């Protein structure tokens, strides 16, 4: 049986460090191992985990190899599901042309979106990502696609085509106005906020877009996620040091602001991707400026709830 010691074939729990898995410790070990493998590739915490159970380097190395294989298998399954989603025969006409500049394959793989997940999409707009997420999570997963009234009005025509009867049955629309997001705690395996973080600083009361209380909003998102869940953010880059008013004026945001605000409510920064960088973008101009709309320099951040 795995993890018995040569010195003690019965593998009892008499030695706090020399015996890894005695009868009294084995069930507890397996519970914690399952939890650890689902946290992601945090090798340092995994080494400490095995050290706690008295593991020697050879045993730790063997289990870390198993850990890496499990994580790689999960990542492969997620990547394969994303690839399959992008060639799904039911996708709307025109979406595939958008793929080339938005690179959803790289974005969703980086966010570790996998089949069976429950995903919260914040300010989903016309549902371009909602549809891809629907195919990725599959029948065993769900997507909650949140919008407020201004977003619904802006994307009305696209949504009518995308959400006709019988399409995307695992996507559940959620309409919640600014500062009225009400989602259950510890429910989602991931949340995504794509090209919308800057809207926390946008105000247009005449058209129903009221100022968002950013810390409250982000705290609600944090509470809605399960431990270990990912928050993925994509947005138009503003120049370093740009004030938060750039969210209103340019529809851009300084990535440092995003990192500061999100980690302030408890998230841990977990990595970034350069898949949507564009060094030719003039980040001092509005994201909708002629010649740059759809081709802005964008950052991709991944955060995790501990």
C-alpha positions as CSV (number, residue, x, y, z in Angstrom):
1,X,0.0,0.0,0.0
2,X,1.2,3.5,-0.7
3,X,3.4,5.4,1.8
4,X,4.2,2.6,4.2
5,X,7.6,2.8,5.8
6,X,10.2,0.0,5.6
7,X,10.9,0.4,9.3
8,X,7.3,-0.3,10.2
9,X,5.3,-2.5,7.7
10,X,2.1,-2.0,9.7
11,X,2.4,1.8,9.2
12,X,0.9,2.7,12.5
13,X,0.6,6.4,13.6
14,X,3.1,6.1,16.4
15,X,5.7,8.4,14.9
16,X,4.7,12.0,14.1
17,X,7.2,12.3,11.2
18,X,8.7,8.9,10.4
19,X,5.4,7.4,9.4
20,X,3.4,9.2,6.7
21,X,0.2,7.4,6.5
22,X,-0.8,5.3,9.5
23,X,-4.5,4.1,9.9
24,X,-5.3,7.1,12.0
25,X,-3.8,9.6,9.5
26,X,-4.6,8.2,6.1
27,X,-8.2,9.4,5.7
28,X,-7.2,12.8,6.9
29,X,-4.3,12.8,4.4
30,X,-6.6,11.9,1.5
31,X,-9.1,14.6,2.3
32,X,-6.3,17.2,2.5
33,X,-4.6,15.9,-0.6
34,X,-7.8,16.3,-2.6
35,X,-8.1,19.8,-1.4
36,X,-4.5,20.6,-2.2
37,X,-4.7,19.2,-5.8
38,X,-7.7,21.4,-6.5
39,X,-5.9,24.6,-5.4
40,X,-3.6,24.9,-8.4
41,X,0.1,24.6,-8.9
42,X,1.3,26.0,-5.6
43,X,4.4,23.9,-5.2
44,X,5.7,25.6,-2.1
45,X,2.5,25.0,-0.1
46,X,2.4,21.5,-1.4
47,X,6.0,20.8,-0.2
48,X,4.9,22.2,3.3
49,X,1.8,19.9,3.1
50,X,3.9,16.8,2.7
51,X,6.4,18.0,5.3
52,X,3.6,18.1,7.8
53,X,2.9,14.5,7.1
54,X,6.5,13.5,7.6
55,X,7.3,13.0,4.0
56,X,10.9,12.5,2.9
57,X,12.2,14.1,-0.3
58,X,11.8,11.0,-2.4
59,X,8.2,10.6,-1.4
60,X,7.5,14.3,-1.8
61,X,9.0,14.2,-5.3
62,X,6.9,11.3,-6.3
63,X,3.7,12.9,-5.1
64,X,4.6,16.2,-6.6
65,X,5.0,14.4,-9.9
66,X,1.5,13.0,-9.4
67,X,0.3,16.4,-8.5
68,X,1.8,17.9,-11.7
69,X,0.2,15.1,-13.8
70,X,-3.3,15.8,-12.2
71,X,-3.0,19.5,-12.8
72,X,-1.8,19.0,-16.4
73,X,-4.7,16.6,-17.1
74,X,-7.2,19.1,-15.8
75,X,-5.5,21.9,-17.8
76,X,-5.6,19.7,-20.9
77,X,-9.3,18.9,-20.4
78,X,-10.0,22.7,-20.0
79,X,-8.0,23.6,-23.1
80,X,-9.7,20.8,-25.2
81,X,-13.1,22.0,-24.1
82,X,-12.3,25.6,-25.1
83,X,-11.0,24.5,-28.5
84,X,-14.1,22.5,-29.0
85,X,-16.3,25.4,-28.0
86,X,-14.7,27.7,-30.6
87,X,-15.6,25.3,-33.5
88,X,-19.1,24.5,-32.1
89,X,-21.4,24.4,-35.1
90,X,-24.1,26.5,-33.4
91,X,-22.0,29.6,-32.8
92,X,-23.4,32.8,-34.3
93,X,-22.2,34.1,-37.6
94,X,-19.5,36.6,-37.1
95,X,-18.2,35.3,-33.7
96,X,-15.4,33.4,-35.3
97,X,-14.1,36.6,-36.9
98,X,-14.0,38.2,-33.4
99,X,-12.0,35.3,-32.1
100,X,-8.9,36.4,-33.9
101,X,-8.6,39.6,-32.0
102,X,-10.0,38.6,-28.6
103,X,-8.2,35.2,-28.4
104,X,-10.8,33.5,-26.1
105,X,-8.8,30.2,-26.4
106,X,-5.8,31.8,-24.6
107,X,-7.9,33.9,-22.2
108,X,-10.2,31.0,-20.9
109,X,-7.3,28.6,-20.8
110,X,-5.4,31.1,-18.6
111,X,-8.4,31.4,-16.4
112,X,-8.6,27.6,-16.1
113,X,-12.2,27.4,-17.2
114,X,-13.2,23.7,-17.3
115,X,-16.2,21.5,-18.0
116,X,-18.7,21.2,-15.1
117,X,-17.9,24.6,-13.6
118,X,-20.4,27.2,-12.4
119,X,-19.2,30.5,-13.8
120,X,-20.3,34.1,-13.0
121,X,-19.9,36.5,-16.0
122,X,-20.1,40.1,-14.8
123,X,-21.4,42.7,-17.3
124,X,-21.7,40.1,-20.0
125,X,-23.0,42.5,-22.6
126,X,-24.1,40.9,-25.8
127,X,-23.0,37.4,-24.7
128,X,-20.0,36.7,-26.9
129,X,-18.2,35.1,-24.0
130,X,-21.4,33.8,-22.5
131,X,-21.8,31.5,-25.5
132,X,-18.3,30.2,-25.4
133,X,-18.5,29.6,-21.7
134,X,-21.7,27.8,-22.2
135,X,-20.1,25.3,-24.5
136,X,-16.9,25.0,-22.3
137,X,-18.7,24.2,-19.0
138,X,-21.2,21.9,-20.8
139,X,-24.3,20.2,-19.6
140,X,-22.9,19.7,-16.1
141,X,-22.0,23.3,-15.7
142,X,-23.8,26.7,-15.6
143,X,-23.1,30.2,-16.6
144,X,-24.8,33.2,-14.8
145,X,-24.6,36.1,-17.3
146,X,-25.0,39.4,-15.4
147,X,-26.0,42.7,-16.9
148,X,-27.5,45.9,-15.9
149,X,-30.2,47.8,-17.8
150,X,-27.8,50.1,-19.8
151,X,-25.8,47.1,-20.9
152,X,-29.0,45.2,-21.9
153,X,-30.2,48.2,-24.0
154,X,-26.8,48.6,-25.6
155,X,-26.6,45.0,-26.6
156,X,-30.3,44.4,-27.3
157,X,-30.0,43.3,-30.9
158,X,-27.1,40.9,-30.3
159,X,-28.8,39.3,-27.3
160,X,-32.0,38.7,-29.2
161,X,-30.1,36.6,-31.7
162,X,-27.9,34.9,-29.1
163,X,-30.6,34.0,-26.6
164,X,-33.4,32.8,-28.8
165,X,-35.5,30.0,-27.5
166,X,-33.6,26.7,-27.2
167,X,-30.1,28.2,-27.4
168,X,-27.6,28.2,-24.5
169,X,-29.9,26.5,-22.0
170,X,-27.2,26.4,-19.3
171,X,-26.8,30.2,-19.4
172,X,-29.0,32.0,-16.9
173,X,-29.4,35.8,-17.4
174,X,-29.2,37.9,-14.3
175,X,-30.3,41.5,-14.4
176,X,-29.0,43.6,-11.5
177,X,-28.4,47.3,-11.5
178,X,-25.2,48.9,-10.2
179,X,-24.8,48.4,-6.5
180,X,-27.6,45.8,-6.5
181,X,-25.7,42.7,-7.3
182,X,-27.2,39.9,-5.3
183,X,-25.6,36.5,-5.8
184,X,-25.4,33.6,-3.3
185,X,-22.2,33.0,-1.3
186,X,-19.7,30.2,-2.1
187,X,-21.4,29.3,-5.3
188,X,-19.2,29.8,-8.3
189,X,-16.0,28.1,-9.4
190,X,-14.9,31.1,-11.4
191,X,-15.9,34.7,-12.2
192,X,-14.9,36.7,-15.2
193,X,-15.0,40.5,-15.7
194,X,-14.0,41.2,-19.3
195,X,-13.6,44.7,-20.6
196,X,-15.7,46.1,-17.8
197,X,-13.6,46.7,-14.7
198,X,-13.1,50.3,-15.9
199,X,-16.8,50.7,-15.7
200,X,-16.6,50.8,-12.0
201,X,-15.4,54.4,-12.5
202,X,-17.9,55.2,-15.2
203,X,-20.9,57.4,-14.5
204,X,-23.8,58.3,-16.8
205,X,-26.9,58.9,-14.6
206,X,-28.9,60.3,-17.5
207,X,-28.8,56.8,-19.1
208,X,-29.1,54.9,-15.9
209,X,-25.5,54.2,-15.1
210,X,-25.0,55.2,-11.5
211,X,-21.6,55.3,-9.7
212,X,-20.6,51.9,-8.5
213,X,-19.3,51.3,-5.0
214,X,-16.2,49.4,-6.1
215,X,-15.1,47.8,-2.8
216,X,-18.7,46.7,-2.1
217,X,-19.0,45.2,-5.6
218,X,-15.7,43.4,-5.5
219,X,-16.5,42.1,-2.0
220,X,-19.8,40.7,-3.3
221,X,-17.9,38.9,-6.1
222,X,-15.4,37.6,-3.6
223,X,-18.2,36.2,-1.4
224,X,-19.9,34.5,-4.3
225,X,-16.8,32.4,-5.1
226,X,-15.8,29.1,-3.6
227,X,-12.4,28.9,-1.9
228,X,-9.8,28.4,-4.6
229,X,-11.9,29.9,-7.3
230,X,-10.5,32.2,-10.0
231,X,-11.5,35.8,-10.8
232,X,-10.4,36.6,-14.3
233,X,-10.1,40.2,-15.5
234,X,-9.4,41.6,-19.0
235,X,-9.4,45.3,-19.7
236,X,-8.1,48.1,-21.9
237,X,-4.8,49.4,-20.5
238,X,-4.3,53.0,-19.5
239,X,-0.9,54.5,-19.0
240,X,0.9,53.7,-15.7
241,X,-0.2,56.1,-13.0
242,X,-3.4,57.2,-14.8
243,X,-6.1,58.3,-12.5
244,X,-9.2,56.2,-12.0
245,X,-11.1,58.9,-14.0
246,X,-9.6,57.3,-17.1
247,X,-12.3,54.6,-16.6
248,X,-14.9,57.3,-17.3
249,X,-13.0,59.4,-19.8
250,X,-11.1,56.9,-21.9
251,X,-12.8,53.6,-20.9
252,X,-9.4,52.4,-19.8
253,X,-7.8,51.6,-16.5
254,X,-4.3,51.4,-15.1
255,X,-3.6,47.7,-14.3
256,X,-2.0,48.7,-11.0
257,X,-5.4,50.1,-9.9
258,X,-7.0,46.8,-10.7
259,X,-4.5,44.8,-8.8
260,X,-4.7,47.1,-5.8
261,X,-8.5,47.2,-5.6
262,X,-9.0,43.5,-6.1
263,X,-6.4,42.3,-3.6
264,X,-7.7,44.8,-1.1
265,X,-10.9,42.7,-0.7
266,X,-9.0,39.4,-0.1
267,X,-8.1,38.0,-3.5
268,X,-4.6,36.9,-4.2
269,X,-2.9,37.9,-7.4
270,X,-2.2,34.7,-9.3
271,X,-0.6,35.7,-12.6
272,X,-0.9,37.6,-15.9
273,X,-0.9,36.9,-19.6
274,X,0.5,39.0,-22.4
275,X,-1.8,37.4,-25.0
276,X,-3.6,40.7,-25.8
277,X,-0.7,43.1,-25.6
278,X,-0.4,45.7,-28.4
279,X,2.6,48.0,-28.1
280,X,1.3,50.1,-31.0
281,X,-1.7,51.3,-29.0
282,X,-1.7,54.9,-27.8
283,X,-3.0,54.2,-24.3
284,X,-3.7,58.0,-23.7
285,X,-6.5,57.8,-26.3
286,X,-10.0,56.5,-25.7
287,X,-10.4,52.8,-26.4
288,X,-12.9,53.7,-29.2
289,X,-10.6,56.0,-31.0
290,X,-10.5,55.6,-34.8
291,X,-8.0,52.9,-35.9
292,X,-7.6,51.4,-32.5
293,X,-11.1,50.2,-31.4
294,X,-11.0,46.4,-31.1
295,X,-7.2,46.4,-31.1
296,X,-6.3,48.1,-27.8
297,X,-3.4,47.1,-25.6
298,X,-5.1,44.8,-23.0
299,X,-4.0,43.2,-19.8
300,X,-5.2,39.8,-18.5
301,X,-5.0,39.2,-14.8
302,X,-5.9,36.1,-12.8
303,X,-6.8,36.4,-9.1
304,X,-7.7,33.6,-6.7
305,X,-9.8,33.4,-3.6
306,X,-7.7,31.7,-0.9
